[in-house]
Amino acid sequence: MQNELERYKNFDPTNAPLVKPSFVKKLQERHAIAQAKAFDADVVEWLSSQDNETKQHINDMVRHVMALKRV
């Protein structure tokens, strides 16, 4: 047990590969597909490059339109 602890004491994770569980990959793929269906590619690209304040403002505007459409 002590040998195992010593081995990990000096462990350097900088070269470790990034492991992404399969369910995370599937969720990301589903999210990308949903975005592609809802918005044109140029809109998605532009939105993804915006700061958080702009994204929040756009979300608020879309929610407002959603509320108007429900009435």
mmCIF file of the N, C-alpha and C atoms, coordinates in Angstrom:
data_MODEL
# 
_entry.id   MODEL 
# 
loop_
_atom_site.group_PDB 
_atom_site.id 
_atom_site.type_symbol 
_atom_site.label_atom_id 
_atom_site.label_alt_id 
_atom_site.label_comp_id 
_atom_site.label_asym_id 
_atom_site.label_entity_id 
_atom_site.label_seq_id 
_atom_site.pdbx_PDB_ins_code 
_atom_site.Cartn_x 
_atom_site.Cartn_y 
_atom_site.Cartn_z 
_atom_site.occupancy 
_atom_site.B_iso_or_equiv 
_atom_site.pdbx_formal_charge 
_atom_site.auth_seq_id 
_atom_site.auth_comp_id 
_atom_site.auth_asym_id 
_atom_site.auth_atom_id 
_atom_site.pdbx_PDB_model_num 
ATOM 1   N N  . MET A 1 1  ? 0.827   -1.197 0.000   1.00 0.00 ? 1  MET A N  1 
ATOM 2   C CA . MET A 1 1  ? 0.000   0.000  0.000   1.00 0.00 ? 1  MET A CA 1 
ATOM 3   C C  . MET A 1 1  ? 0.870   1.259  0.000   1.00 0.00 ? 1  MET A C  1 
ATOM 4   N N  . GLN A 1 2  ? 1.914   1.261  0.817   1.00 0.00 ? 2  GLN A N  1 
ATOM 5   C CA . GLN A 1 2  ? 2.791   2.419  0.896   1.00 0.00 ? 2  GLN A CA 1 
ATOM 6   C C  . GLN A 1 2  ? 3.484   2.667  -0.444  1.00 0.00 ? 2  GLN A C  1 
ATOM 7   N N  . ASN A 1 3  ? 3.862   1.589  -1.146  1.00 0.00 ? 3  ASN A N  1 
ATOM 8   C CA . ASN A 1 3  ? 4.484   1.742  -2.461  1.00 0.00 ? 3  ASN A CA 1 
ATOM 9   C C  . ASN A 1 3  ? 3.535   2.422  -3.444  1.00 0.00 ? 3  ASN A C  1 
ATOM 10  N N  . GLU A 1 4  ? 2.278   2.056  -3.379  1.00 0.00 ? 4  GLU A N  1 
ATOM 11  C CA . GLU A 1 4  ? 1.278   2.676  -4.255  1.00 0.00 ? 4  GLU A CA 1 
ATOM 12  C C  . GLU A 1 4  ? 1.165   4.173  -3.978  1.00 0.00 ? 4  GLU A C  1 
ATOM 13  N N  . LEU A 1 5  ? 1.145   4.543  -2.727  1.00 0.00 ? 5  LEU A N  1 
ATOM 14  C CA . LEU A 1 5  ? 1.050   5.960  -2.360  1.00 0.00 ? 5  LEU A CA 1 
ATOM 15  C C  . LEU A 1 5  ? 2.272   6.726  -2.842  1.00 0.00 ? 5  LEU A C  1 
ATOM 16  N N  . GLU A 1 6  ? 3.437   6.149  -2.704  1.00 0.00 ? 6  GLU A N  1 
ATOM 17  C CA . GLU A 1 6  ? 4.667   6.804  -3.154  1.00 0.00 ? 6  GLU A CA 1 
ATOM 18  C C  . GLU A 1 6  ? 4.647   7.008  -4.669  1.00 0.00 ? 6  GLU A C  1 
ATOM 19  N N  . ARG A 1 7  ? 4.133   6.025  -5.362  1.00 0.00 ? 7  ARG A N  1 
ATOM 20  C CA . ARG A 1 7  ? 4.097   6.109  -6.817  1.00 0.00 ? 7  ARG A CA 1 
ATOM 21  C C  . ARG A 1 7  ? 3.237   7.293  -7.279  1.00 0.00 ? 7  ARG A C  1 
ATOM 22  N N  . TYR A 1 8  ? 2.152   7.549  -6.583  1.00 0.00 ? 8  TYR A N  1 
ATOM 23  C CA . TYR A 1 8  ? 1.246   8.619  -6.979  1.00 0.00 ? 8  TYR A CA 1 
ATOM 24  C C  . TYR A 1 8  ? 1.635   9.982  -6.414  1.00 0.00 ? 8  TYR A C  1 
ATOM 25  N N  . LYS A 1 9  ? 2.536   10.021 -5.455  1.00 0.00 ? 9  LYS A N  1 
ATOM 26  C CA . LYS A 1 9  ? 2.967   11.283 -4.875  1.00 0.00 ? 9  LYS A CA 1 
ATOM 27  C C  . LYS A 1 9  ? 3.595   12.198 -5.916  1.00 0.00 ? 9  LYS A C  1 
ATOM 28  N N  . ASN A 1 10 ? 4.377   11.639 -6.783  1.00 0.00 ? 10 ASN A N  1 
ATOM 29  C CA . ASN A 1 10 ? 5.084   12.421 -7.794  1.00 0.00 ? 10 ASN A CA 1 
ATOM 30  C C  . ASN A 1 10 ? 4.435   12.301 -9.172  1.00 0.00 ? 10 ASN A C  1 
ATOM 31  N N  . PHE A 1 11 ? 3.190   11.920 -9.202  1.00 0.00 ? 11 PHE A N  1 
ATOM 32  C CA . PHE A 1 11 ? 2.482   11.758 -10.474 1.00 0.00 ? 11 PHE A CA 1 
ATOM 33  C C  . PHE A 1 11 ? 2.286   13.104 -11.152 1.00 0.00 ? 11 PHE A C  1 
ATOM 34  N N  . ASP A 1 12 ? 2.633   13.188 -12.433 1.00 0.00 ? 12 ASP A N  1 
ATOM 35  C CA . ASP A 1 12 ? 2.483   14.411 -13.214 1.00 0.00 ? 12 ASP A CA 1 
ATOM 36  C C  . ASP A 1 12 ? 1.390   14.193 -14.258 1.00 0.00 ? 12 ASP A C  1 
ATOM 37  N N  . PRO A 1 13 ? 0.214   14.800 -14.081 1.00 0.00 ? 13 PRO A N  1 
ATOM 38  C CA . PRO A 1 13 ? -0.909  14.546 -14.992 1.00 0.00 ? 13 PRO A CA 1 
ATOM 39  C C  . PRO A 1 13 ? -0.843  15.336 -16.303 1.00 0.00 ? 13 PRO A C  1 
ATOM 40  N N  . THR A 1 14 ? 0.186   16.149 -16.502 1.00 0.00 ? 14 THR A N  1 
ATOM 41  C CA . THR A 1 14 ? 0.216   17.008 -17.688 1.00 0.00 ? 14 THR A CA 1 
ATOM 42  C C  . THR A 1 14 ? 0.237   16.225 -18.996 1.00 0.00 ? 14 THR A C  1 
ATOM 43  N N  . ASN A 1 15 ? 0.802   15.040 -18.994 1.00 0.00 ? 15 ASN A N  1 
ATOM 44  C CA . ASN A 1 15 ? 0.855   14.238 -20.219 1.00 0.00 ? 15 ASN A CA 1 
ATOM 45  C C  . ASN A 1 15 ? -0.207  13.145 -20.265 1.00 0.00 ? 15 ASN A C  1 
ATOM 46  N N  . ALA A 1 16 ? -1.056  13.115 -19.272 1.00 0.00 ? 16 ALA A N  1 
ATOM 47  C CA . ALA A 1 16 ? -2.101  12.093 -19.222 1.00 0.00 ? 16 ALA A CA 1 
ATOM 48  C C  . ALA A 1 16 ? -3.159  12.378 -20.288 1.00 0.00 ? 16 ALA A C  1 
ATOM 49  N N  . PRO A 1 17 ? -3.658  11.345 -20.954 1.00 0.00 ? 17 PRO A N  1 
ATOM 50  C CA . PRO A 1 17 ? -4.692  11.568 -21.969 1.00 0.00 ? 17 PRO A CA 1 
ATOM 51  C C  . PRO A 1 17 ? -6.021  11.957 -21.316 1.00 0.00 ? 17 PRO A C  1 
ATOM 52  N N  . LEU A 1 18 ? -6.760  12.791 -22.007 1.00 0.00 ? 18 LEU A N  1 
ATOM 53  C CA . LEU A 1 18 ? -8.076  13.184 -21.538 1.00 0.00 ? 18 LEU A CA 1 
ATOM 54  C C  . LEU A 1 18 ? -9.061  12.077 -21.892 1.00 0.00 ? 18 LEU A C  1 
ATOM 55  N N  . VAL A 1 19 ? -9.735  11.553 -20.900 1.00 0.00 ? 19 VAL A N  1 
ATOM 56  C CA . VAL A 1 19 ? -10.682 10.471 -21.123 1.00 0.00 ? 19 VAL A CA 1 
ATOM 57  C C  . VAL A 1 19 ? -12.086 11.028 -20.969 1.00 0.00 ? 19 VAL A C  1 
ATOM 58  N N  . LYS A 1 20 ? -12.908 10.821 -21.993 1.00 0.00 ? 20 LYS A N  1 
ATOM 59  C CA . LYS A 1 20 ? -14.281 11.304 -21.962 1.00 0.00 ? 20 LYS A CA 1 
ATOM 60  C C  . LYS A 1 20 ? -15.208 10.092 -22.005 1.00 0.00 ? 20 LYS A C  1 
ATOM 61  N N  . PRO A 1 21 ? -16.024 9.898  -20.968 1.00 0.00 ? 21 PRO A N  1 
ATOM 62  C CA . PRO A 1 21 ? -16.939 8.751  -20.965 1.00 0.00 ? 21 PRO A CA 1 
ATOM 63  C C  . PRO A 1 21 ? -17.860 8.775  -22.185 1.00 0.00 ? 21 PRO A C  1 
ATOM 64  N N  . SER A 1 22 ? -18.263 7.615  -22.634 1.00 0.00 ? 22 SER A N  1 
ATOM 65  C CA . SER A 1 22 ? -19.091 7.517  -23.847 1.00 0.00 ? 22 SER A CA 1 
ATOM 66  C C  . SER A 1 22 ? -20.418 8.259  -23.694 1.00 0.00 ? 22 SER A C  1 
ATOM 67  N N  . PHE A 1 23 ? -21.000 8.263  -22.488 1.00 0.00 ? 23 PHE A N  1 
ATOM 68  C CA . PHE A 1 23 ? -22.278 8.952  -22.324 1.00 0.00 ? 23 PHE A CA 1 
ATOM 69  C C  . PHE A 1 23 ? -22.115 10.464 -22.499 1.00 0.00 ? 23 PHE A C  1 
ATOM 70  N N  . VAL A 1 24 ? -20.948 11.011 -22.135 1.00 0.00 ? 24 VAL A N  1 
ATOM 71  C CA . VAL A 1 24 ? -20.698 12.438 -22.331 1.00 0.00 ? 24 VAL A CA 1 
ATOM 72  C C  . VAL A 1 24 ? -20.594 12.732 -23.819 1.00 0.00 ? 24 VAL A C  1 
ATOM 73  N N  . LYS A 1 25 ? -19.900 11.871 -24.554 1.00 0.00 ? 25 LYS A N  1 
ATOM 74  C CA . LYS A 1 25 ? -19.787 12.049 -26.004 1.00 0.00 ? 25 LYS A CA 1 
ATOM 75  C C  . LYS A 1 25 ? -21.169 12.026 -26.654 1.00 0.00 ? 25 LYS A C  1 
ATOM 76  N N  . LYS A 1 26 ? -22.023 11.093 -26.233 1.00 0.00 ? 26 LYS A N  1 
ATOM 77  C CA . LYS A 1 26 ? -23.368 10.983 -26.802 1.00 0.00 ? 26 LYS A CA 1 
ATOM 78  C C  . LYS A 1 26 ? -24.192 12.236 -26.500 1.00 0.00 ? 26 LYS A C  1 
ATOM 79  N N  . LEU A 1 27 ? -24.090 12.734 -25.280 1.00 0.00 ? 27 LEU A N  1 
ATOM 80  C CA . LEU A 1 27 ? -24.826 13.948 -24.915 1.00 0.00 ? 27 LEU A CA 1 
ATOM 81  C C  . LEU A 1 27 ? -24.352 15.142 -25.738 1.00 0.00 ? 27 LEU A C  1 
ATOM 82  N N  . GLN A 1 28 ? -23.054 15.247 -25.940 1.00 0.00 ? 28 GLN A N  1 
ATOM 83  C CA . GLN A 1 28 ? -22.526 16.352 -26.740 1.00 0.00 ? 28 GLN A CA 1 
ATOM 84  C C  . GLN A 1 28 ? -22.980 16.242 -28.192 1.00 0.00 ? 28 GLN A C  1 
ATOM 85  N N  . GLU A 1 29 ? -23.026 15.027 -28.723 1.00 0.00 ? 29 GLU A N  1 
ATOM 86  C CA . GLU A 1 29 ? -23.504 14.839 -30.092 1.00 0.00 ? 29 GLU A CA 1 
ATOM 87  C C  . GLU A 1 29 ? -24.979 15.218 -30.207 1.00 0.00 ? 29 GLU A C  1 
ATOM 88  N N  . ARG A 1 30 ? -25.786 14.788 -29.232 1.00 0.00 ? 30 ARG A N  1 
ATOM 89  C CA . ARG A 1 30 ? -27.210 15.130 -29.246 1.00 0.00 ? 30 ARG A CA 1 
ATOM 90  C C  . ARG A 1 30 ? -27.411 16.638 -29.150 1.00 0.00 ? 30 ARG A C  1 
ATOM 91  N N  . HIS A 1 31 ? -26.600 17.292 -28.331 1.00 0.00 ? 31 HIS A N  1 
ATOM 92  C CA . HIS A 1 31 ? -26.695 18.747 -28.177 1.00 0.00 ? 31 HIS A CA 1 
ATOM 93  C C  . HIS A 1 31 ? -26.360 19.438 -29.499 1.00 0.00 ? 31 HIS A C  1 
ATOM 94  N N  . ALA A 1 32 ? -25.305 18.978 -30.154 1.00 0.00 ? 32 ALA A N  1 
ATOM 95  C CA . ALA A 1 32 ? -24.903 19.577 -31.430 1.00 0.00 ? 32 ALA A CA 1 
ATOM 96  C C  . ALA A 1 32 ? -25.986 19.392 -32.484 1.00 0.00 ? 32 ALA A C  1 
ATOM 97  N N  . ILE A 1 33 ? -26.601 18.225 -32.521 1.00 0.00 ? 33 ILE A N  1 
ATOM 98  C CA . ILE A 1 33 ? -27.674 17.958 -33.481 1.00 0.00 ? 33 ILE A CA 1 
ATOM 99  C C  . ILE A 1 33 ? -28.878 18.856 -33.194 1.00 0.00 ? 33 ILE A C  1 
ATOM 100 N N  . ALA A 1 34 ? -29.217 18.990 -31.926 1.00 0.00 ? 34 ALA A N  1 
ATOM 101 C CA . ALA A 1 34 ? -30.351 19.847 -31.547 1.00 0.00 ? 34 ALA A CA 1 
ATOM 102 C C  . ALA A 1 34 ? -30.086 21.296 -31.940 1.00 0.00 ? 34 ALA A C  1 
ATOM 103 N N  . GLN A 1 35 ? -28.867 21.765 -31.729 1.00 0.00 ? 35 GLN A N  1 
ATOM 104 C CA . GLN A 1 35 ? -28.524 23.132 -32.122 1.00 0.00 ? 35 GLN A CA 1 
ATOM 105 C C  . GLN A 1 35 ? -28.628 23.294 -33.632 1.00 0.00 ? 35 GLN A C  1 
ATOM 106 N N  . ALA A 1 36 ? -28.144 22.314 -34.357 1.00 0.00 ? 36 ALA A N  1 
ATOM 107 C CA . ALA A 1 36 ? -28.155 22.394 -35.823 1.00 0.00 ? 36 ALA A CA 1 
ATOM 108 C C  . ALA A 1 36 ? -29.582 22.444 -36.355 1.00 0.00 ? 36 ALA A C  1 
ATOM 109 N N  . LYS A 1 37 ? -30.494 21.750 -35.684 1.00 0.00 ? 37 LYS A N  1 
ATOM 110 C CA . LYS A 1 37 ? -31.888 21.753 -36.120 1.00 0.00 ? 37 LYS A CA 1 
ATOM 111 C C  . LYS A 1 37 ? -32.575 23.076 -35.785 1.00 0.00 ? 37 LYS A C  1 
ATOM 112 N N  . ALA A 1 38 ? -32.186 23.684 -34.680 1.00 0.00 ? 38 ALA A N  1 
ATOM 113 C CA . ALA A 1 38 ? -32.866 24.888 -34.219 1.00 0.00 ? 38 ALA A CA 1 
ATOM 114 C C  . ALA A 1 38 ? -32.329 26.165 -34.867 1.00 0.00 ? 38 ALA A C  1 
ATOM 115 N N  . PHE A 1 39 ? -31.031 26.209 -35.127 1.00 0.00 ? 39 PHE A N  1 
ATOM 116 C CA . PHE A 1 39 ? -30.412 27.430 -35.636 1.00 0.00 ? 39 PHE A CA 1 
ATOM 117 C C  . PHE A 1 39 ? -29.518 27.126 -36.822 1.00 0.00 ? 39 PHE A C  1 
ATOM 118 N N  . ASP A 1 40 ? -29.352 28.107 -37.672 1.00 0.00 ? 40 ASP A N  1 
ATOM 119 C CA . ASP A 1 40 ? -28.419 27.979 -38.785 1.00 0.00 ? 40 ASP A CA 1 
ATOM 120 C C  . ASP A 1 40 ? -26.994 27.950 -38.236 1.00 0.00 ? 40 ASP A C  1 
ATOM 121 N N  . ALA A 1 41 ? -26.090 27.332 -38.987 1.00 0.00 ? 41 ALA A N  1 
ATOM 122 C CA . ALA A 1 41 ? -24.708 27.152 -38.536 1.00 0.00 ? 41 ALA A CA 1 
ATOM 123 C C  . ALA A 1 41 ? -24.017 28.482 -38.235 1.00 0.00 ? 41 ALA A C  1 
ATOM 124 N N  . ASP A 1 42 ? -24.266 29.505 -39.054 1.00 0.00 ? 42 ASP A N  1 
ATOM 125 C CA . ASP A 1 42 ? -23.606 30.786 -38.817 1.00 0.00 ? 42 ASP A CA 1 
ATOM 126 C C  . ASP A 1 42 ? -24.084 31.428 -37.516 1.00 0.00 ? 42 ASP A C  1 
ATOM 127 N N  . VAL A 1 43 ? -25.360 31.210 -37.178 1.00 0.00 ? 43 VAL A N  1 
ATOM 128 C CA . VAL A 1 43 ? -25.895 31.761 -35.929 1.00 0.00 ? 43 VAL A CA 1 
ATOM 129 C C  . VAL A 1 43 ? -25.277 31.050 -34.737 1.00 0.00 ? 43 VAL A C  1 
ATOM 130 N N  . VAL A 1 44 ? -25.186 29.722 -34.804 1.00 0.00 ? 44 VAL A N  1 
ATOM 131 C CA . VAL A 1 44 ? -24.578 28.950 -33.715 1.00 0.00 ? 44 VAL A CA 1 
ATOM 132 C C  . VAL A 1 44 ? -23.122 29.357 -33.535 1.00 0.00 ? 44 VAL A C  1 
ATOM 133 N N  . GLU A 1 45 ? -22.412 29.501 -34.628 1.00 0.00 ? 45 GLU A N  1 
ATOM 134 C CA . GLU A 1 45 ? -21.001 29.889 -34.552 1.00 0.00 ? 45 GLU A CA 1 
ATOM 135 C C  . GLU A 1 45 ? -20.853 31.264 -33.914 1.00 0.00 ? 45 GLU A C  1 
ATOM 136 N N  . TRP A 1 46 ? -21.695 32.210 -34.327 1.00 0.00 ? 46 TRP A N  1 
ATOM 137 C CA . TRP A 1 46 ? -21.624 33.556 -33.774 1.00 0.00 ? 46 TRP A CA 1 
ATOM 138 C C  . TRP A 1 46 ? -21.960 33.543 -32.286 1.00 0.00 ? 46 TRP A C  1 
ATOM 139 N N  . LEU A 1 47 ? -23.036 32.835 -31.920 1.00 0.00 ? 47 LEU A N  1 
ATOM 140 C CA . LEU A 1 47 ? -23.436 32.781 -30.516 1.00 0.00 ? 47 LEU A CA 1 
ATOM 141 C C  . LEU A 1 47 ? -22.338 32.190 -29.638 1.00 0.00 ? 47 LEU A C  1 
ATOM 142 N N  . SER A 1 48 ? -21.683 31.148 -30.132 1.00 0.00 ? 48 SER A N  1 
ATOM 143 C CA . SER A 1 48 ? -20.660 30.488 -29.323 1.00 0.00 ? 48 SER A CA 1 
ATOM 144 C C  . SER A 1 48 ? -19.446 31.382 -29.096 1.00 0.00 ? 48 SER A C  1 
ATOM 145 N N  . SER A 1 49 ? -19.277 32.402 -29.910 1.00 0.00 ? 49 SER A N  1 
ATOM 146 C CA . SER A 1 49 ? -18.127 33.294 -29.749 1.00 0.00 ? 49 SER A CA 1 
ATOM 147 C C  . SER A 1 49 ? -18.433 34.512 -28.884 1.00 0.00 ? 49 SER A C  1 
ATOM 148 N N  . GLN A 1 50 ? -19.664 34.637 -28.412 1.00 0.00 ? 50 GLN A N  1 
ATOM 149 C CA . GLN A 1 50 ? -20.069 35.807 -27.639 1.00 0.00 ? 50 GLN A CA 1 
ATOM 150 C C  . GLN A 1 50 ? -19.748 35.646 -26.154 1.00 0.00 ? 50 GLN A C  1 
ATOM 151 N N  . ASP A 1 51 ? -19.665 36.775 -25.455 1.00 0.00 ? 51 ASP A N  1 
ATOM 152 C CA . ASP A 1 51 ? -19.414 36.728 -24.012 1.00 0.00 ? 51 ASP A CA 1 
ATOM 153 C C  . ASP A 1 51 ? -20.685 36.310 -23.281 1.00 0.00 ? 51 ASP A C  1 
ATOM 154 N N  . ASN A 1 52 ? -20.539 35.978 -22.010 1.00 0.00 ? 52 ASN A N  1 
ATOM 155 C CA . ASN A 1 52 ? -21.674 35.458 -21.230 1.00 0.00 ? 52 ASN A CA 1 
ATOM 156 C C  . ASN A 1 52 ? -22.814 36.464 -21.101 1.00 0.00 ? 52 ASN A C  1 
ATOM 157 N N  . GLU A 1 53 ? -22.490 37.744 -20.999 1.00 0.00 ? 53 GLU A N  1 
ATOM 158 C CA . GLU A 1 53 ? -23.542 38.761 -20.872 1.00 0.00 ? 53 GLU A CA 1 
ATOM 159 C C  . GLU A 1 53 ? -24.409 38.803 -22.139 1.00 0.00 ? 53 GLU A C  1 
ATOM 160 N N  . THR A 1 54 ? -23.765 38.741 -23.298 1.00 0.00 ? 54 THR A N  1 
ATOM 161 C CA . THR A 1 54 ? -24.509 38.748 -24.562 1.00 0.00 ? 54 THR A CA 1 
ATOM 162 C C  . THR A 1 54 ? -25.351 37.488 -24.684 1.00 0.00 ? 54 THR A C  1 
ATOM 163 N N  . LYS A 1 55 ? -24.777 36.343 -24.322 1.00 0.00 ? 55 LYS A N  1 
ATOM 164 C CA . LYS A 1 55 ? -25.532 35.082 -24.377 1.00 0.00 ? 55 LYS A CA 1 
ATOM 165 C C  . LYS A 1 55 ? -26.757 35.143 -23.479 1.00 0.00 ? 55 LYS A C  1 
ATOM 166 N N  . GLN A 1 56 ? -26.597 35.695 -22.273 1.00 0.00 ? 56 GLN A N  1 
ATOM 167 C CA . GLN A 1 56 ? -27.723 35.810 -21.351 1.00 0.00 ? 56 GLN A CA 1 
ATOM 168 C C  . GLN A 1 56 ? -28.795 36.730 -21.925 1.00 0.00 ? 56 GLN A C  1 
ATOM 169 N N  . HIS A 1 57 ? -28.384 37.830 -22.527 1.00 0.00 ? 57 HIS A N  1 
ATOM 170 C CA . HIS A 1 57 ? -29.335 38.769 -23.132 1.00 0.00 ? 57 HIS A CA 1 
ATOM 171 C C  . HIS A 1 57 ? -30.112 38.080 -24.257 1.00 0.00 ? 57 HIS A C  1 
ATOM 172 N N  . ILE A 1 58 ? -29.429 37.316 -25.092 1.00 0.00 ? 58 ILE A N  1 
ATOM 173 C CA . ILE A 1 58 ? -30.089 36.613 -26.194 1.00 0.00 ? 58 ILE A CA 1 
ATOM 174 C C  . ILE A 1 58 ? -31.036 35.539 -25.644 1.00 0.00 ? 58 ILE A C  1 
ATOM 175 N N  . ASN A 1 59 ? -30.608 34.815 -24.616 1.00 0.00 ? 59 ASN A N  1 
ATOM 176 C CA . ASN A 1 59 ? -31.499 33.835 -23.982 1.00 0.00 ? 59 ASN A CA 1 
ATOM 177 C C  . ASN A 1 59 ? -32.763 34.504 -23.459 1.00 0.00 ? 59 ASN A C  1 
ATOM 178 N N  . ASP A 1 60 ? -32.607 35.658 -22.830 1.00 0.00 ? 60 ASP A N  1 
ATOM 179 C CA . ASP A 1 60 ? -33.764 36.390 -22.317 1.00 0.00 ? 60 ASP A CA 1 
ATOM 180 C C  . ASP A 1 60 ? -34.707 36.801 -23.459 1.00 0.00 ? 60 ASP A C  1 
ATOM 181 N N  . MET A 1 61 ? -34.129 37.245 -24.563 1.00 0.00 ? 61 MET A N  1 
ATOM 182 C CA . MET A 1 61 ? -34.957 37.649 -25.710 1.00 0.00 ? 61 MET A CA 1 
ATOM 183 C C  . MET A 1 61 ? -35.704 36.445 -26.293 1.00 0.00 ? 61 MET A C  1 
ATOM 184 N N  . VAL A 1 62 ? -35.026 35.329 -26.431 1.00 0.00 ? 62 VAL A N  1 
ATOM 185 C CA . VAL A 1 62 ? -35.680 34.128 -26.970 1.00 0.00 ? 62 VAL A CA 1 
ATOM 186 C C  . VAL A 1 62 ? -36.786 33.674 -26.035 1.00 0.00 ? 62 VAL A C  1 
ATOM 187 N N  . ARG A 1 63 ? -36.537 33.704 -24.734 1.00 0.00 ? 63 ARG A N  1 
ATOM 188 C CA . ARG A 1 63 ? -37.583 33.319 -23.772 1.00 0.00 ? 63 ARG A CA 1 
ATOM 189 C C  . ARG A 1 63 ? -38.789 34.259 -23.855 1.00 0.00 ? 63 ARG A C  1 
ATOM 190 N N  . HIS A 1 64 ? -38.544 35.526 -24.110 1.00 0.00 ? 64 HIS A N  1 
ATOM 191 C CA . HIS A 1 64 ? -39.628 36.488 -24.270 1.00 0.00 ? 64 HIS A CA 1 
ATOM 192 C C  . HIS A 1 64 ? -40.475 36.125 -25.494 1.00 0.00 ? 64 HIS A C  1 
ATOM 193 N N  . VAL A 1 65 ? -39.830 35.807 -26.606 1.00 0.00 ? 65 VAL A N  1 
ATOM 194 C CA . VAL A 1 65 ? -40.555 35.395 -27.814 1.00 0.00 ? 65 VAL A CA 1 
ATOM 195 C C  . VAL A 1 65 ? -41.322 34.095 -27.537 1.00 0.00 ? 65 VAL A C  1 
ATOM 196 N N  . MET A 1 66 ? -40.700 33.176 -26.796 1.00 0.00 ? 66 MET A N  1 
ATOM 197 C CA . MET A 1 66 ? -41.387 31.929 -26.456 1.00 0.00 ? 66 MET A CA 1 
ATOM 198 C C  . MET A 1 66 ? -42.660 32.212 -25.661 1.00 0.00 ? 66 MET A C  1 
ATOM 199 N N  . ALA A 1 67 ? -42.584 33.137 -24.710 1.00 0.00 ? 67 ALA A N  1 
ATOM 200 C CA . ALA A 1 67 ? -43.749 33.482 -23.899 1.00 0.00 ? 67 ALA A CA 1 
ATOM 201 C C  . ALA A 1 67 ? -44.834 34.116 -24.768 1.00 0.00 ? 67 ALA A C  1 
ATOM 202 N N  . LEU A 1 68 ? -44.444 34.943 -25.713 1.00 0.00 ? 68 LEU A N  1 
ATOM 203 C CA . LEU A 1 68 ? -45.445 35.559 -26.600 1.00 0.00 ? 68 LEU A CA 1 
ATOM 204 C C  . LEU A 1 68 ? -46.126 34.520 -27.474 1.00 0.00 ? 68 LEU A C  1 
ATOM 205 N N  . LYS A 1 69 ? -45.387 33.521 -27.912 1.00 0.00 ? 69 LYS A N  1 
ATOM 206 C CA . LYS A 1 69 ? -45.955 32.480 -28.777 1.00 0.00 ? 69 LYS A CA 1 
ATOM 207 C C  . LYS A 1 69 ? -46.901 31.550 -28.023 1.00 0.00 ? 69 LYS A C  1 
ATOM 208 N N  . ARG A 1 70 ? -46.714 31.442 -26.700 1.00 0.00 ? 70 ARG A N  1 
ATOM 209 C CA . ARG A 1 70 ? -47.580 30.572 -25.905 1.00 0.00 ? 70 ARG A CA 1 
ATOM 210 C C  . ARG A 1 70 ? -48.965 31.162 -25.707 1.00 0.00 ? 70 ARG A C  1 
ATOM 211 N N  . VAL A 1 71 ? -49.046 32.475 -25.790 1.00 0.00 ? 71 VAL A N  1 
ATOM 212 C CA . VAL A 1 71 ? -50.332 33.165 -25.527 1.00 0.00 ? 71 VAL A CA 1 
ATOM 213 C C  . VAL A 1 71 ? -51.286 32.985 -26.672 1.00 0.00 ? 71 VAL A C  1 
# 
